[in-house]
Amino acid sequence: MTVEPPVLLRRDGHAAHIVLNRPRAINALTHEMVGIISAALEEWRYDDSVRTVVLTGAGERGLCAGGDIVAMWRDAKAGGTESAGFWADEYRLNATIAAYPKAYVAIMDGIVLGGGIGLSAHAPQRVVTERSSIGMPETGIGFLPDVGGTWLLSHAPGETGTHLGLTAGSIGAGDAIATGFADHYVPTDRIPGLLADLAHRDADEALADAELPPPPSPLTEARSWLDEAYAGDDVLTILDRLRALGTEEATRAAATIEAKSPTSVRVTLRALREAAGMAALTEALDLEYRLALRFHASHDFVEGVRAQVVDKDRNPQWRPPHVREVDDATVAAYFAPLGEPELGLA
């Protein structure tokens, strides 16, 4: 039986294709895959016959469901360092994609979570479809929105990114474009034609011919209450404001935040506020690397992945169990310099 590689690389005219190829795992990203993609991008950077890079995912379920979180969980339980190496190389790849000198078209069809966002949402040309479901679910597993997620969320209009980051919410095509995670809406029945056009046409021209007006953005409509409720640096104040609104949406948001890892929620809010003042994505990636290593060594990451992904009992026992019990010193410790090795992208 022939085992296919986890990433397929092919050429079609002047387009070079990266196909994530673990469809049974919704193309969850491994360290090997990061290495294959990084090497391909480096080769194509200097290949004059390549004008456009195209990222897609195999199968019908999605582009990429994020990193191989179970492998990270096993590593965390064993006190290992494999995840640190994975994150270092992954975040470097995210920075490479953001600064890539050629057209890079990411087809964000279906499920796009976590690490999948790192491969796609920093690209200059990002396509969503009617099936797109894009999210940063990390506070639900005792982690933080990484792969440049703090940068993307903190630069979304108003407080829409804060809402998504704290609730670990997912969004569709309209919201993805409105919040800056995507650029073009192309229904799935137009994707084959777009891919064919990219073989011989300028990427921007091909996208302009393929795209349609995006669907409405519910988050944009909700800014009338989101921007006021999520302002500031204090999670407890945000929860109080959400409950005071008394609407079904706001009450549900408060309950959702309280169900997440309290430590993750507090650290994520501070990380979003810091990223908002940064000059470049690379600064946010440096900070995320520091935070990722701290979370990897924490109780809540091991417990969150166990509850949500491994045992799937959906009943994580967070320590501490409520955001009011997370003290300022604990939060500050996550942001303290690591010493060696820092990522050092910025």
N, C-alpha and C positions, 0 to 999 in steps of 0.2 A: 504494500500500500504506500503510495507516494504522499508524503506530508508536505503541504504547501508552506512556503515561508510566511511569516506573520505580516509582512509588508510586500506588496507586489509593485514593482517599478516597470513602467513601460513607456514607449514613445509613440506619439501619434502626430505626424507632421512636426510643427515646431513647439508642440506641447509635450511636456514631460509629466507623467501621471504617477502620483503616490496613492496606492490603494491599501488602506488598512484592512488586513485580511484575517481577522479572528471573528467571523460573524456569529459564532455560537456564544461568544462572550461580549457581543455588541462591540467588537473591536477594541476591547479594553487594552490600554497602553502598557507595554512592558519595557524594561530597560533595553532589551535587544531591539525592539521597534524604534526606540529613540535613537539608537546608534545607527540603524539602517537609514532612517530619514535624514539624520544629520549628515551622514556621509554623502547621500545623494544630493542634498542641497549644496554641499560644498563642491561637488563635481560639476553640477549644472551651472553654478555661479560663473564658471569660466568657459562654459561651452556655448559658443556663439550661435549654435543651431537651436538652442533652447531659448524660447522667448517667453514662455508661460509655464508655470508649474500649477498642476491641478490636484487638489486633495479630495478624495472620496473615500467612502467606507463600503466594504463588501456586505452583502446581505440586505435585507429589507428593514431592519429594525433601527439602524441609526449609524451616524458617522463614528461615534466613539463614546462609550459609557464612562470614560474617565480612566484613571490609572488602575493597575491591578491591585486593588485595595486589600485583597486577602493576603497577597504576598507581603505587603507592608505590615499587615496585622501579625503575621507569623514572625516577621523580622522584629517587630516591636516586642512581642512576647518573649523572644529569645534574647533581647537586649542587643540585637545586631546593628550593623551599620550599612547594610545593603541599600536601604531606602534612602539614606543620605546621598549615596552615589547616584541613585536614580534621579532624585530631585535636582541635584546639581546639574546633571546632563540634560534633564528635561527643561529646566528653567533657562539654561543656555540656548537650547533649541527654540524656546519661546522668543527669546531676544533676537535670535537669528531670523526667525520668520518675520518679526516686526520690522526689521531693518533690511529685509531681503531686497536686492537691487532689481529684481525682475518681477513681472506680474505673478501673483500667487493667488489663485482662485480656490477658495475653500467652499465645498458644497456641504452645507450644514443641514443635511436632510435627516429626518428622524430624531433619535435621541442624541443629544450632544451635552455631555456633562464633564465637569472637572477638567481632567487632562485633555479631553477632546476640545474644550474651549481654548486651551493653550495652543493647540495645533491650528486653530481656525480663526478665532476672534481677533487675533493680532495681525491677520493678513490684510493687505490693502483692498482685496475684493472678496467679500463674504456674501454667500448666497443662502437664503433660507427658503423653505417650501411650506406648503400647507400642512406638512407632517412634522415640521420642526418642533422639538421640545427641548429648550435650552435652559440649563440650570447649573447652579453652584450649590450642591446639597451638603457642603462640608460641615456646617454647624450641627447637623443631625448625626454626625459620626465622631464628634469630639475633635474636629480639625478646623481649618480656616479656608476661605476662598483663596486658593493659591494659583499657580500658573499665570500670574498677572491678573488674577481675579480682583484683587483689591484695587488695582489701577483702573480696570474697566468699570467696576461698580461705583467707585468714588467719582468717576467722571461722567456717570450717567446723569441725565437732567434731574435737577432738584434732589429729592431724597428717594427716588425710585430705586437706586442701587443699594441704599441702606436697607430698604424694605426687603429686597431680594436677598441680600447677604445675610441678614439676621433670621429671616424666615426659611432660608434654604429653598426658595421658591423656584419654579420653572416657568418659562415664558414661551409663547408662540411667536410666529413670524412678525406680526405687527409690533409687538412689544420689543422684540429683538432689534428691529431697525430703529425704533424710537429711542431705545436706551443706549445705542451705540455698539451693540454686539454684532450687528450685521448691516449690510448695505443694500442688497438687491433681493426682491421677492420674485422667484421663478417657480411656478407650479411644477410638480414632478413630471407631468406629461411633456414639459418643455426642456427638461434636463438633457435628454439624449441629443436633441438638436443643438443645445448650447455646447455640449462636450464635442460634438462634431465640428462646430464652428471654431472652437478654440484651437483646433489643429492647424488652422490656416489664417485666422483673422486676429486682429488686435483684440486683446481681452476686453477692454472697455467698450469697444464697438459691439462685440458679440453679446456682452451683458446688456447693453442698452437695447438691443433688438429682442432679447429673450425675456426681459423683466416685465412685470405688470405692476400696477399700483399696489402697495402693500395693504393688508387688512388693517382695520382699526387697531389702536393701541389702548387696551383697557387701563394700563398703568398711567398713560398720559391723562386719561379722563379722571383717574383717581388722585392726581396730584393736588387737587383742592384740599384733600385731607392728609395725604402722605407727607407733603413737605412740612407741614406744621407739626405733625405727630412725631416725625423721626428727626427733627432738628436737635442739635446738641450732642453732648458726649456721654450722657448718662442713660444707661439702659432702663433703670427703674423709672426715670422720668418719662421715657418713651412708652413704657408699659402703662403708666398712669394715664398718659394722654390718649392712648389707644382705647383704653377702657372708658375714659370720660366721654369719648365720642359716642359710644353706645350703639353704633351701627353693627350690623352683622359682620361686615368685612373687617372692621377695625377690631372687634372683639375676637374674631377668629385669628387675626394676625397676632394679637397679644398671646392667645393660648398657644399658638404655634411656636412663638419665640420661647415661651416658658417650657415647652417640651424639648427644646434643644439643649445641648450641653451649655450650662451656665457659664463655664469658663470660656468656651469657644465664642459664645455670644459677646461677652465683654471684651475679649481680645480682638475679635473681628471688628467691633465698632471702633476701637482705638486704631486698629490697622487701617480701616477705611479713612478715618480722619487724617492720619499721617500721610497716606497715599495721595489724598486730595491735594496736599501741598507740595508734592514731589514734582521735579522737573521732567522726569522721564520714567518710562516703564522699567528700565533696568534698576532704578532705585527701589521700586516696589518689589521686584523679584529678589533683590538682596534681602530686603526685610522679610519677605515670605519664607525664604530659605531658613533664616534664623528661627522664625516662628514654627515652621514645619518640624524642625529637629526637636524643638521643645515639646510640641504636641506629640510627636512620635514616642517620646519618653513618658508621656502622661497616662494616668489611669483612664481618663475619658476617651482617648483615642482607641485604646484596646477594648474598652467596654462598648463604645459606640459601634465599632465595626462588628463586634460579636453580636450585638443585639439586632443590628440592621441587616447585616450581610451573611454572617456565619450561622448563628442559631436562628435568626429571623423571628425572634419572639417579640420584637418591637417594644421592648421594655428595658431600656438602658437604665442602669443605676448610677447616675452621675454623682461625682464627688467634687465639690459640694452639690447638693440637689437643687439649690435655687440661686438665682443670680444675686440676690441680696447677701448671700453668704460668701461670695467671691470678693476677697479683699483687694485693695489697691496694690499692695505689695506683691501679691501673686500675679496680677496682671503685669506690673512693671517688670517682674523677673523674666517674663516671656520676651520682652523687648531688649533686655540687656545684651551687650555684645557677646558673641560666642568665644572670641579669641580665635584660634585656628581650629578648623578651617572656616573662614567666612567665604561667601560665594564670590564677592568682588566684581560684579558686573558693571556697576555704575562707575 
